[in-house]
Amino acid sequence: MATFIDMFAGAGGFSEGFLQVEENGKTFDFLLGSDINPTCEVTHRMRYNEQLGLDTVFLTKDITDPDFIEELLERIQMNFGDQSIDVLTGGPPCQSFSLAGERRKNDKKDDLFSYYLKVIEAIRPKYFIMENVYGILTKDNGKVKERILKEIRNIVDYDHLKLFVEKCEASDIRSDELTLSLRVLKAWIAENEAERQRRIDYLASRKAIKGLPLTDKQKAFMNKAILDNKTEIDNPVLKALCDELSGAFVEAYRNNKVVAEDDRNVIRQALSLIASQNDLERIARLVKYHINTAQLKRSAYKESFDSITDSLDISSIFETALKQCDYLCSVTNNEKTVAVVQRTKLALEILQEGAFETMQRVLSLMKGCPDYDSFVALSEQVALYRVTGEQVLLASNYGVPQNRQRVIFVGCRNDQDVIDHIPFTVGPEEKVTVAEAIGDLDYIGIGDHPYDYDSSFATRFAKTKAGSIKRKVDGKPSEDGLTFSEWSKKGRLDPKRFPKLLEQKPVYTPANAIGEVDPNGFKYATLQNHETSRHNEEVQARYALMRRYGGYHEAQAADPENPLLETKKRNYTVLDPETQSMTITTMPDDYVHYASNRSLTVREMARIQSFDDSFVFQGKRTTGGDRRKLETPQFTQVGNAVPPLMARAIATEIIKHLK
């Protein structure tokens, strides 16, 4: 049985899709889920531990916490021993990447993919998936996408990198560029070894503190102290290289009256900052933390704080230094001094690269070596993951009644097959429609909350075109299959694998954190999460008007003086029963039901996302204000989820290739 971990798990769309897969007798075992939101933990535990009877562990913790990886590894070791992880899935929150919303500089969520890659580096799964919105491809003119690909390729096996460097040093090939490149690689090896040692020391120290005869307050103080110390990593190899380059640069300009001292000092200062880049990153993270916790999004202070993180950005430091090298070469007449500047520029260019890129540079320099092929073979072991680029997926191509476009990056470990395409499960004319998905649920009234299906309404719906199209579980039309609504009711999980699922009706708890869960308050029912809002007559009339003309803007154009359209909200979408829904978001009143004057229920939105009806979204239905910091309402859980059927298609392709 293959294993997987679901990071940024949210409601569990990836988890559902992976657990549905069974290919040639192979299935996935769900080991651990993680998310920062406590309500998501409740939904996960109620689904996977209570309903399905799995031993899945959930870690509710911020991935940016300095001890996140250590606690994650501890949880895995404690619960599963040395069990290897085959697949890691995750979709770092993407609000600041989305084309639909405002893009915010210094949003804490902007850089979460880097933390996700750190988890990948620590766990080393055979495959990993990183999912995000389409807007990530164009953010900062494509620079964010290129940075993601660069950082994925720079996840390296440092033990093999060390062997690669030693093999290069033992060869007869010599050049200044090769020497500089190998010294930079040694600096990255030293950095990795220091991080690994700090992790070992930190875990040992934390374990020792637990056994000391101290008060809880004293233990918390000591844990905070060692955690602060853990993030302070010196790199003496990098510092020695930068000091040497700086010394040579200063010596080259000694007694030089042509170039101003301030102009020369730019390079020396840059080298000093580069040697201390770990400190700069820690400071930048702290500033970004305060930008977000102090809610400076729209503040007189925001620009000033942004300028701080701009100045601490190591890439901008490199950019300034490289431009200064070009300037110095243009105003310096002495050939020996120019040679030193050019060498310094070369070193800066190498230092700016990642370990993988520098290794590729070294390979190009080793081409004259008689056993060059052996260097190439070793380099292939150094590059831990291969990724061909981004893959753009449209959910409706995978049996989901929704045109939800997402980008995934599939990282393939160097001992696994490359996966560069997720095959469609339905053709252009075979896609599931909105009416197929939710047509059998429209027996509900305004302010109503039924806990069971309406059999007579279902019978009438089954006689319609939308209610009679039969499909395989993945959405492919098949006379031997079930309708989409029947699959939703029956469930897409194999009951032989999850017999506990059939033992009781789906269960709901209003708890928003696992500590609040009270079994005495459990609500068991055939149908959960199917509750309509209490729209007043004016809202219902507005919905009727929009349904008449097909949308808010269409109604405004046809009847511009109608007072019903005098509302601050402008992004209503009237669903079309004959085609697929637009991307489901976290706001229920963004959508108007195609046949009723109301917004959608949580269950209808879940159907459009392709969740089974037995999957219950826990906690409050809606929330607002400051409560959003503590609660993740059902509508938000649904809107942020990965569609399970799309996740199923990804999982199917992985399990086919998994070695």
C-alpha positions in Angstrom: 0.0 0.0 0.0 1.3 3.4 -1.0 1.4 6.2 1.6 0.6 9.9 1.4 0.6 13.1 3.5 -1.7 16.0 2.8 -0.3 19.5 3.7 -2.4 22.6 3.7 -5.1 20.0 3.9 -8.1 22.3 4.3 -11.3 20.2 4.1 -9.6 17.3 2.5 -10.1 17.3 -1.2 -6.7 15.8 -2.0 -7.3 13.2 0.8 -10.7 12.1 -0.6 -9.4 11.8 -4.1 -6.3 9.7 -3.1 -8.4 7.4 -0.9 -10.8 6.7 -3.8 -8.1 5.3 -6.0 -7.6 1.6 -6.5 -5.4 0.6 -9.5 -4.3 -3.0 -10.1 -4.8 -3.8 -6.5 -2.7 -0.8 -5.3 -4.3 1.8 -3.0 -3.2 4.8 -0.9 -2.9 4.9 2.9 -3.5 8.3 4.5 -0.9 8.9 7.2 -1.1 12.5 8.2 -2.9 15.8 7.3 -1.9 19.3 8.4 -3.4 22.7 8.3 -3.2 25.9 10.4 -7.0 26.0 10.8 -8.5 24.1 13.8 -11.9 23.7 12.2 -10.2 21.8 9.4 -8.8 19.4 11.9 -12.4 18.8 13.2 -13.6 18.0 9.7 -10.6 15.7 9.1 -10.9 13.8 12.3 -14.6 13.4 12.0 -14.2 12.1 8.4 -11.1 10.0 8.6 -10.9 8.8 12.2 -14.6 8.8 13.2 -16.3 7.9 9.9 -13.7 5.8 8.1 -11.9 4.4 11.1 -8.4 5.3 9.9 -5.3 6.0 12.1 -4.6 9.2 10.3 -2.9 11.9 12.4 -3.6 15.6 12.1 -1.2 18.4 12.9 -2.8 21.8 13.4 0.2 24.1 13.1 1.5 27.0 11.1 4.0 25.8 8.5 6.1 29.0 9.0 6.7 28.1 12.7 10.4 27.5 13.2 9.8 24.1 14.7 7.2 22.9 12.2 9.3 20.4 10.4 10.7 19.0 13.7 7.2 18.4 15.1 6.0 16.9 11.8 8.9 14.4 11.8 8.2 13.6 15.5 4.5 12.9 14.7 5.4 10.6 11.8 8.1 8.7 13.8 5.8 8.4 16.9 2.8 7.1 14.9 4.3 5.3 11.9 8.0 4.6 12.8 10.3 4.5 9.8 7.4 4.3 7.3 8.5 5.9 4.1 6.3 8.6 2.5 5.4 7.9 -1.2 3.5 11.1 -2.0 3.2 14.6 -0.4 0.3 16.7 -1.6 -0.4 20.4 -0.9 -1.8 23.6 -2.1 -0.2 26.6 -0.3 -2.9 29.2 0.2 -3.1 31.4 -2.8 -5.1 34.5 -2.1 -2.3 36.8 -3.1 -1.7 34.9 -6.3 -5.3 34.8 -7.5 -6.4 36.6 -10.6 -9.8 37.2 -9.1 -8.5 39.1 -6.0 -6.1 41.8 -5.0 -2.5 40.9 -5.1 -0.8 41.9 -1.9 2.9 42.6 -1.4 4.3 41.0 1.7 1.3 38.9 2.3 2.4 36.1 4.6 0.8 33.6 2.2 2.9 34.7 -0.7 6.0 32.7 0.3 4.4 29.6 1.8 5.5 27.5 -1.2 9.1 27.9 0.0 8.2 26.4 3.4 6.4 23.6 1.6 9.5 22.9 -0.3 11.5 22.7 3.0 9.1 20.0 4.1 9.6 18.1 0.8 13.4 18.4 1.4 13.0 16.9 4.9 10.6 14.1 4.0 11.9 13.2 0.5 8.7 11.6 -0.9 8.8 9.8 -4.2 6.4 12.3 -5.7 5.0 15.6 -4.5 2.1 17.7 -5.8 2.0 21.5 -5.4 -1.4 23.0 -6.4 -2.2 26.6 -6.9 -4.4 29.1 -8.9 -3.8 29.9 -12.5 -2.7 33.4 -11.6 0.5 32.1 -10.1 1.8 31.7 -13.7 1.6 35.5 -14.4 2.4 36.9 -11.0 5.3 39.4 -11.2 5.5 38.7 -15.0 6.2 35.0 -14.5 9.0 35.5 -11.9 7.1 33.6 -9.2 6.6 30.6 -11.5 10.3 30.6 -12.4 11.3 30.9 -8.8 9.1 27.9 -7.9 10.7 25.8 -10.7 14.1 26.9 -9.7 13.6 26.1 -6.0 12.2 22.6 -6.9 15.2 21.9 -9.0 17.5 23.1 -6.2 16.2 20.4 -3.8 19.3 18.3 -3.9 20.8 15.2 -2.2 23.6 16.9 -0.3 25.4 13.6 0.4 25.7 12.9 -3.3 26.6 16.5 -3.9 29.5 16.1 -1.5 30.7 13.1 -3.5 30.3 15.1 -6.7 32.5 17.9 -5.4 35.1 15.5 -4.1 35.2 13.7 -7.5 35.6 17.1 -9.3 38.4 18.1 -7.0 40.2 14.9 -7.7 40.1 15.4 -11.5 42.8 17.0 -13.6 40.5 19.8 -14.8 41.5 23.2 -13.4 40.1 26.7 -13.9 39.3 29.7 -11.7 35.6 29.4 -12.5 35.6 25.7 -11.5 37.4 26.6 -8.2 34.9 29.3 -7.4 32.0 27.0 -8.3 33.2 24.2 -6.1 33.8 26.5 -3.2 30.2 27.8 -3.5 28.9 24.2 -3.6 30.9 23.5 -0.4 29.2 26.5 1.2 25.8 25.1 0.4 26.9 21.7 1.7 28.0 23.3 4.9 24.7 25.1 5.2 22.8 21.9 4.9 25.0 20.1 7.4 24.5 22.9 9.9 20.7 22.8 9.5 20.6 19.1 10.0 22.8 19.3 13.1 20.7 22.1 14.5 17.6 20.0 14.0 19.2 17.1 15.9 20.4 19.3 18.7 17.0 21.0 19.0 15.1 17.8 19.2 17.5 16.4 21.8 17.3 19.6 23.8 13.5 19.6 23.8 13.4 16.0 24.8 15.8 16.7 27.7 13.8 19.7 28.9 10.7 17.5 29.2 12.5 15.4 31.9 13.7 18.3 34.0 12.1 19.1 37.4 10.9 22.5 36.2 7.6 24.4 36.2 5.7 24.7 32.9 6.6 28.3 32.7 10.3 27.5 33.1 10.1 24.8 30.4 8.3 27.2 28.0 11.1 29.7 28.6 13.8 27.2 27.8 12.0 25.8 24.8 11.7 29.4 23.5 15.4 30.0 24.0 16.5 26.9 22.2 14.0 27.6 19.4 15.4 31.1 18.9 18.9 29.6 18.9 17.9 27.0 16.3 17.2 29.6 13.6 20.6 31.3 14.0 22.8 29.3 11.6 26.3 30.6 10.7 28.0 29.4 7.6 31.8 29.8 8.1 32.5 28.4 4.6 30.4 31.1 2.9 31.9 33.8 5.2 35.5 32.7 4.4 34.8 32.9 0.7 33.1 36.3 0.9 35.9 37.6 3.2 38.5 36.4 0.7 36.7 38.0 -2.3 36.3 41.3 -0.3 40.0 41.3 0.7 41.1 40.8 -2.9 38.7 43.6 -4.0 40.0 46.0 -1.4 43.6 45.3 -2.3 43.0 45.8 -6.0 41.7 49.3 -5.3 44.3 50.3 -2.8 45.6 53.8 -3.5 43.2 54.2 -6.4 42.1 57.8 -6.7 40.0 57.4 -9.9 37.1 55.5 -8.3 35.4 57.0 -5.3 35.6 55.0 -2.1 31.8 54.9 -1.7 31.5 53.3 -5.2 34.0 50.6 -4.3 32.4 49.9 -0.9 29.2 48.8 -2.6 30.8 45.5 -3.5 32.5 45.0 -0.1 29.2 45.7 1.7 27.3 43.3 -0.6 29.7 40.5 0.2 29.3 41.2 3.9 25.5 41.0 3.5 25.6 37.9 1.4 27.8 36.2 4.1 25.0 37.0 6.6 22.0 36.2 4.4 20.5 33.9 7.0 20.3 36.8 9.4 18.7 39.0 6.8 16.1 36.3 6.0 15.2 36.0 9.7 14.8 39.7 10.1 12.7 39.9 6.9 10.4 37.1 8.2 10.0 39.0 11.5 9.1 42.2 9.6 6.6 40.3 7.4 5.1 38.7 10.5 4.4 42.1 12.0 3.0 43.5 8.7 0.4 40.7 8.9 -0.3 40.5 12.6 -0.6 44.3 12.8 -2.9 44.2 9.8 -0.9 46.9 7.8 -2.6 45.9 4.5 -4.1 49.4 4.2 -2.0 51.4 6.5 0.1 54.6 6.5 2.9 52.4 7.8 2.7 49.7 5.0 4.9 51.4 2.5 7.6 52.0 5.1 7.5 48.4 6.2 7.5 47.1 2.6 10.7 49.1 2.0 12.4 47.3 4.9 11.7 43.9 3.3 12.8 45.2 -0.1 16.1 46.2 1.3 16.6 42.9 3.0 15.8 40.9 -0.1 19.0 39.0 -1.0 18.2 39.0 -4.8 18.1 42.9 -4.8 21.4 42.9 -3.0 22.9 40.7 -5.7 21.3 42.8 -8.5 22.8 46.0 -7.1 26.2 44.5 -6.7 26.3 43.0 -10.2 25.4 46.4 -11.7 28.1 48.0 -9.7 30.7 45.6 -11.0 29.7 46.6 -14.5 30.0 50.3 -13.6 33.4 49.8 -12.0 34.7 47.9 -15.1 33.6 50.9 -17.2 35.5 53.5 -15.2 38.6 51.5 -14.2 41.6 51.7 -16.5 44.0 49.3 -14.8 43.7 45.8 -16.4 44.6 43.9 -13.2 42.0 45.8 -11.2 39.4 45.1 -13.9 40.3 41.4 -13.8 39.6 41.4 -10.0 36.3 43.1 -10.5 35.3 40.6 -13.2 36.3 37.7 -11.0 34.2 39.2 -8.2 31.3 39.5 -10.6 31.7 35.8 -11.6 31.7 34.8 -7.9 28.6 36.8 -7.3 26.8 35.2 -10.3 27.7 31.8 -8.9 26.6 32.7 -5.4 23.3 33.8 -6.8 22.6 30.4 -8.3 21.2 27.5 -6.4 23.1 24.3 -5.8 21.6 22.6 -8.8 22.4 25.4 -11.2 26.0 25.6 -9.9 26.4 21.9 -10.4 25.2 22.3 -14.0 27.9 25.0 -14.4 30.5 22.6 -13.0 29.4 19.9 -15.4 29.9 22.2 -18.4 33.4 22.9 -17.1 34.2 19.2 -16.8 33.4 18.3 -20.4 37.1 17.8 -21.2 37.4 15.1 -18.5 37.9 11.5 -19.9 35.3 10.0 -17.5 32.8 12.8 -18.1 29.9 10.4 -18.2 30.5 9.3 -14.6 30.1 13.0 -13.5 26.8 13.2 -15.4 25.6 9.9 -13.7 26.5 11.3 -10.3 24.8 14.6 -11.0 21.6 12.8 -11.7 21.7 11.4 -8.2 22.3 14.9 -6.8 19.3 16.4 -8.4 16.6 14.9 -6.2 13.5 15.9 -8.1 12.7 16.4 -11.8 9.8 18.6 -12.9 9.0 19.3 -16.5 7.2 22.5 -15.7 3.7 23.5 -14.7 0.6 21.6 -15.7 -2.7 23.5 -16.1 -5.7 21.4 -15.1 -9.4 22.2 -15.8 -11.6 20.4 -13.2 -14.4 19.8 -15.7 -12.0 17.5 -17.7 -12.0 15.2 -14.7 -15.8 14.7 -14.1 -16.2 17.8 -11.9 -19.2 20.0 -12.9 -17.1 23.1 -12.6 -14.7 25.0 -14.8 -12.1 25.4 -12.0 -8.7 26.0 -13.5 -5.7 25.1 -11.4 -1.9 24.8 -11.8 0.0 21.8 -10.4 3.7 21.1 -10.2 4.5 17.4 -10.0 7.9 16.7 -8.5 9.3 13.3 -9.4 12.1 11.9 -7.3 15.1 10.8 -9.4 14.3 7.1 -8.9 10.7 7.5 -10.2 9.2 8.0 -13.6 8.5 11.6 -14.7 4.8 12.5 -14.8 4.2 15.4 -17.2 0.5 14.9 -18.0 -2.7 14.0 -16.1 -5.0 12.3 -18.7 -8.6 13.6 -19.0 -11.3 11.3 -17.8 -14.1 12.9 -19.8 -14.2 14.4 -23.3 -15.3 17.9 -24.3 -18.9 16.7 -25.0 -19.0 14.4 -22.0 -18.6 16.9 -19.1 -20.9 16.8 -16.1 -23.4 19.6 -15.9 -24.6 21.7 -12.9 -28.1 20.1 -13.2 -26.6 16.6 -13.1 -24.8 17.6 -9.9 -27.5 19.4 -7.8 -30.8 18.9 -9.7 -32.1 16.3 -7.2 -31.5 18.6 -4.2 -33.8 21.5 -5.2 -36.8 20.4 -3.1 -35.6 22.7 -0.3 -37.4 25.9 0.7 -36.1 29.2 1.9 -34.7 28.9 5.5 -35.1 25.2 5.3 -32.8 22.5 6.6 -33.9 18.9 5.7 -31.8 16.0 7.0 -32.9 13.5 4.3 -33.5 13.3 0.6 -37.0 13.8 -1.0 -37.7 10.4 -2.7 -40.6 11.7 -4.8 -38.6 14.7 -6.0 -35.7 12.4 -6.8 -38.0 10.1 -8.9 -39.2 13.1 -10.9 -35.6 14.3 -11.4 -34.5 10.8 -12.6 -36.9 11.2 -15.5 -35.2 14.3 -16.8 -32.2 14.4 -19.1 -29.8 15.6 -16.4 -31.1 13.0 -14.0 -30.7 10.0 -16.3 -27.1 10.3 -17.6 -25.1 7.4 -16.2 -21.4 7.6 -15.7 -18.4 5.7 -14.3 -17.1 6.8 -10.9 -14.6 9.2 -12.7 -17.3 10.9 -14.7 -17.0 8.9 -18.0 -20.4 8.2 -19.5 -21.3 4.5 -19.2 -24.6 2.7 -19.3 -23.3 0.4 -16.6 -22.7 3.3 -14.2 -24.7 5.6 -12.0 -25.8 9.2 -12.4 -23.7 11.8 -10.8 -26.2 12.4 -8.0 -26.4 8.6 -7.4 -22.6 8.5 -7.1 -22.8 11.4 -4.6 -25.4 9.6 -2.5 -23.7 6.1 -2.7 -20.2 7.5 -2.3 -17.1 6.9 -4.3 -15.0 5.2 -1.6 -14.8 1.4 -1.7 -17.0 0.1 1.2 -14.8 -3.0 1.3 -11.9 -0.9 2.3 -13.9 1.4 4.6 -16.7 -0.8 6.1 -17.1 1.6 9.1 -18.5 4.1 6.7 -21.7 2.0 6.3 -22.1 1.4 10.0 -23.7 4.7 10.8 -25.2 7.8 9.2 -23.0 10.8 8.5 -22.3 12.8 11.7 -22.0 16.5 12.4 -20.6 18.6 15.2 -20.8 22.4 15.6 -17.3 22.4 17.2 -14.7 24.7 15.6 -11.7 23.1 17.4 -11.0 19.5 18.4 -11.0 20.4 22.1 -14.6 21.5 21.8 -15.9 18.3 20.3 -18.6 16.7 22.4 -19.9 13.3 21.3 -23.2 14.0 23.2 -23.8 16.8 20.7 -23.3 14.7 17.6 -26.0 15.0 15.0 -26.5 11.9 12.8 -28.5 12.2 9.6 -28.7 10.8 6.1 -28.1 14.3 4.6 -25.9 16.9 6.2 -24.9 20.5 5.2 -28.1 21.1 3.2 -29.5 24.3 4.7 -30.7 27.4 2.8 -30.2 31.0 3.9 -33.1 33.0 5.2 -33.4 35.4 2.3 -36.0 38.2 2.8 -38.5 39.0 0.1 -36.3 41.7 -1.4 -33.4 39.4 -1.9 -35.6 36.7 -3.4 -37.0 39.3 -5.8 -33.5 40.4 -6.8 -32.5 36.8 -7.4 -35.7 36.3 -9.5 -34.8 39.3 -11.6 -31.3 38.1 -12.2 -32.5 34.6 -13.1 -34.9 36.2 -15.6 -32.1 38.0 -17.5 -29.2 35.6 -16.8 -27.2 37.6 -14.4 -26.7 40.9 -12.4 -25.1 42.9 -15.2 -27.6 41.6 -17.8 -30.5 42.6 -15.5 -28.9 46.0 -14.9 -28.6 46.6 -18.7 -32.2 45.5 -19.3 -33.8 47.3 -16.3 -31.3 49.9 -15.1 -33.8 51.8 -13.0 -35.0 48.8 -11.0 -34.4 49.5 -7.2 -33.8 45.8 -6.6 -30.4 46.2 -8.3 -29.3 49.0 -6.0 -26.8 46.8 -4.0 -23.2 47.0 -3.2 -22.6 43.5 -4.3 -21.8 43.1 -8.0 -20.4 39.6 -8.6 -23.5 37.5 -8.7 -23.4 34.5 -11.0 -26.6 32.7 -12.1 -25.8 29.1 -12.6 -26.5 27.5 -16.0 -28.0 24.0 -15.6 -26.8 22.9 -19.1 -23.1 23.5 -18.6 -20.5 23.7 -15.8 -20.3 26.1 -12.9 -17.7 28.9 -12.7 -15.0 28.4 -10.0 -16.7 27.9 -6.7 -15.4 30.4 -4.2 -15.9 30.8 -0.4 -18.9 33.2 -0.7 -22.3 31.4 -1.0 -24.1 34.5 -2.2 -21.8 34.8 -5.2 -24.1 32.2 -6.9 -27.8 32.1 -7.7 -29.5 28.8 -8.1 -30.7 28.3 -11.7 -34.2 27.2 -10.7 -34.8 28.9 -7.4 -34.6 32.4 -6.0 -31.8 31.6 -3.5 -28.1 31.1 -3.1 -26.6 27.6 -2.9 -26.4 25.4 0.2 -23.1 24.0 1.5 -24.1 20.6 0.1 -24.8 21.9 -3.3 -21.5 23.7 -3.5 -19.9 20.4 -2.3 -21.6 18.5 -5.0 -20.2 21.0 -7.6 -16.8 20.4 -6.1 -17.5 16.6 -6.4 -17.5 15.7 -2.7 -19.6 12.7 -1.7 -22.7 13.5 0.4 -21.3 11.4 3.3 -18.5 13.9 3.6 -19.6 16.3 6.3 -18.2 19.8 6.7 -18.0 20.5 10.4 -18.2 23.7 12.4 -20.3 26.8 11.7 -22.0 27.2 8.4 -20.9 30.9 8.2 -19.0 33.3 10.3 -17.6 36.8 10.1 -15.5 39.5 11.6 -12.7 38.6 13.9 -14.1 35.1 14.3 -12.7 34.2 10.9 -9.2 34.2 12.6 -10.4 31.3 14.8 -13.0 29.6 12.7 -13.1 28.2 9.1 -16.8 28.1 8.2 -18.3 25.3 6.0 -18.6 27.5 2.9 -14.9 28.4 3.2 -13.9 24.8 3.6 -15.8 23.9 0.4 -14.6 26.8 -1.7 -10.9 26.4 -0.8 -10.9 22.6 -1.4 -9.3 20.7 -4.3 -12.1 18.9 -6.2 -11.8 15.2 -5.1 -12.4 13.9 -8.6 -9.5 16.0 -10.0 -7.4 14.8 -7.1 -8.4 11.3 -7.9 -7.2 11.7 -11.5 -3.8 12.9 -10.2 -3.6 10.1 -7.7 -4.4 7.5 -10.4 -1.6 8.7 -12.6 0.9 8.6 -9.7 0.0 5.2 -8.5 0.4 3.8 -12.0 4.0 5.0 -12.1 4.9 4.5 -8.4 7.9 2.3 -7.9 
